[in-house]
Amino acid sequence: MGCGNCSAGTIRVVFISRMISSSLKAGVEVEKSEEDGLFTKESVYKAVKTLMDDATEIGREVREKFKTKKLLLTKDLENGYIHSFCQKLQ
């Protein structure tokens, strides 16, 4: 799997990026120029605007997932569950 201009690492990054945007709904894919396959400033602007705009469903969804992730990764929450578990074991 590959092309003359793509390395295995590049292909992996593209695959992971698509998975994050389509399956996990944790981002958006930036459209590439059909002429040279590169990102344009307009396509990057459009992707960022989509994520930042409160009027778009995907933007709200991505930000909500980020807030949930941030909450779930707090040390106090994790430590609280561990402490509670240890108490129940005693």
Secondary structure in CASP SS format (residue, H / E / C, confidence):
PFRMAT SS
TARGET T0000
AUTHOR 0000-0000-0000
METHOD secondary structure of the structure
MODEL  1
M C 1.00
G C 1.00
C C 1.00
G C 1.00
N C 1.00
C C 1.00
S C 1.00
A H 1.00
G H 1.00
T H 1.00
I H 1.00
R H 1.00
V H 1.00
V H 1.00
F H 1.00
I H 1.00
S H 1.00
R H 1.00
M H 1.00
I H 1.00
S H 1.00
S H 1.00
S H 1.00
L C 1.00
K C 1.00
A C 1.00
G C 1.00
V C 1.00
E C 1.00
V C 1.00
E C 1.00
K E 1.00
S C 1.00
E C 1.00
E C 1.00
D C 1.00
G C 1.00
L C 1.00
F E 1.00
T C 1.00
K H 1.00
E H 1.00
S H 1.00
V H 1.00
Y H 1.00
K H 1.00
A H 1.00
V H 1.00
K H 1.00
T H 1.00
L H 1.00
M H 1.00
D C 1.00
D C 1.00
A C 1.00
T C 1.00
E H 1.00
I H 1.00
G H 1.00
R H 1.00
E H 1.00
V H 1.00
R H 1.00
E H 1.00
K H 1.00
F H 1.00
K H 1.00
T H 1.00
K H 1.00
K H 1.00
L H 1.00
L H 1.00
L C 1.00
T C 1.00
K H 1.00
D H 1.00
L H 1.00
E H 1.00
N H 1.00
G H 1.00
Y H 1.00
I H 1.00
H H 1.00
S H 1.00
F H 1.00
C H 1.00
Q H 1.00
K H 1.00
L H 1.00
Q C 1.00
END
